[in-house]
Amino acid sequence: MFVWLNGALRTHDEARISPADRGFTLGDGVFETMRVVDGRVCHLPRHMARLAAGGVVLGLPVPAEQTVQGAATALLGANGLDNAVLRLSVTRGEGPRGLLPPVHATPTVLLTAVAGVFTVSSVQVVTSRLIRRDEASPLSYVKSLNYLPGILARQEAERLGAQDALLLNTHGRVAESTISTLLVATDAGLFTPPVAEGALAGIARQIVLERQLAREAPLGVADLVAARGVWLINSLSLRVVRVLDGQELRVDEAWTTRLEHSLCQTA
């Protein structure tokens, strides 16, 4: 398998990143995970806009969309992939010891690809007792390389026999799951927590809002228990939440079908 690293295709075994790279030592960087259908990167401009926004927060330059598109085309061709999952990682590159970044950083840019398609499944979910989303922190709105809070919450869910964990914000309202946007169906329609509640501005989330399938509203755990249906969405999957904290939830199959149709579109 090939990867694209700093402007060149390299085999997986040949690719090397410096031990002094701040992405490795400090998690200093951002990333995007993108779906590829029939050789086309889905929603690339949206992903690049979010990557750039994260770069602004961190003071980190990111590659141009044209560069990433060219790299993706070369990488997919080299690996013989038409339907795939791309991961674009951008770190600040090498730096000396300490937290302060170097004045003139040279970012490390890595693009990897594996075979993959959009999936629909059912999951059991628990509410994390370990991790909260800090809606006041700018890092809550950056898809950074430091995913330790999500890892801890996912391990917590695994210990309890669940496949994901809901993350509450500091006010006890629901923000998102460890890797997905939350959608909740009520008699009044479909809702998702506002970004101001600590939710990452997901690409799939943008799509359902722009297509007027959902609206924003603060949500508590009780709202999920009483809902007609609960889903977790991201660029790669739609997951129906059937059990929350050991309690079975209702499932709205009509909404599941509608969401699957909308999210599987690649435009």
LINPEMO-V744721 format. One line per field, one symbol per residue. phi: phi as a letter, one per 20 degrees, with the letter a starting at -180 (. if undefined). burial: b if it has 16 or more other ideal C-beta (glycine too) atoms within 10 Angstrom, else e. Layout:
# LINPEMO-V744721
phi = ???
burial = ???
This chain:
# LINPEMO-V744721
phi = .dcdclnbfbfgfefccgfefffffcmercbcdcedclndfflggffffffffffffemcfcffgfffffffffffffemdddbddcddcdfnfbffoeffffdedfeccccbcfacfccbdcdccefeedceefeefffddeefedggffffffgfgfemddacedeefenefdadfcbfeccecfepdccffgfeoeffffffgffffelecceafcdgffffeffaccdcbfdbcceeecclndfdfcefffgfffffffffdf
burial = ebbbbeeebeeeeebebeeebbbbebebbbbbbbbbeeebbbbbebbbebbbebbeebebebbebeebbebbeebbebbebeebbbebbbbbbbbeeeeebeeebebbbbbbbeebebeeeebbbbbbeebbbebeeeebbbbbbeeebbeebbebbeebebbbbbbbbeeebbbbbbbbbbbbbeeeebbbbbbebbbbbbbbbebbbeeebbeebebeeebbeebebbbbbbbbbbbbbebbeeeebebbeebbeebeeebeeee
